[in-house]
Amino acid sequence: MADPTKPTEAAFDKQAWAIEQVRRDLPIVLADLYRAARIGRDTLLVIGASTSEVVGERIGTATSMAVGQAIVDVIQAFAAEAGCEVAFQCCEHLNRSLVVSERYAKRRGWREVSAIPVPGAGGAVAAAAYWAIADACLVDAVEADVGVDIGDTLIGMHLRPVAVPVRSQVREIGKAHVTMARSRPPLVGGTRAVYDRDEARRRAGLDGSHHASADIDN
């Protein structure tokens, strides 16, 4: 009798196909995000991913550590090159806590929580990330600058406002829908507020025009 806990040959075929898609398409997605956002030192990237969705199944029903490891490998290679930090979101069973570097978590003052993500309680990507990060820990919340959501895992709760959608030339990783976002500071003020640097310099008379007027200060 077949062991129901072991992947079937068809499941192995799906995993192999999904890993190939991850390695081919995820770097393109990340490159598109890099071009659309200011990613660099201390930028925090949040990743949410369902390996079940990547292989073409409903979220939470076909978790694959092999696919999760492939996703983590690509993300970590990108982060090392871009110089950014990464937070890997766990699934709802761990209240969407996040796997991060303990060093970085302490520097940011995040609250650590106690759990070790595994398939079925955290998810394959978070589980792979936990063992891939030398000083991994879990925190309950972050405010990330940019984010990638593979499989509609709902990373919005961990994005810094204001979130702005970013489009990629790649719409799916495997069979999973991909969404991305960058964040920007909230725009404050009314009709007199200025957001453009050149216009601000003109208003302040710093562009040599000397058109600054006291009546706009009230």
Secondary structure, DSSP 8 states (H G I E B T S, - for coil): ---TTS--HHHHHHHHHHHHHHHHHHHHHHHHHHHHS---TT-EEEEEE-HHHHTTS-TTSS--HHHHHHHHHHHHHHHHHHT-EEEEE--GGGTT-EEEEHHHHHHHT--EE----BTTBB-HHHHHHHHHSTTEEEES---BSEEEEESS---GGGB-SSEEEE--S--EETTEEEEEEEE-----SSTT----HHHHHHHTTTTS-----GGG--
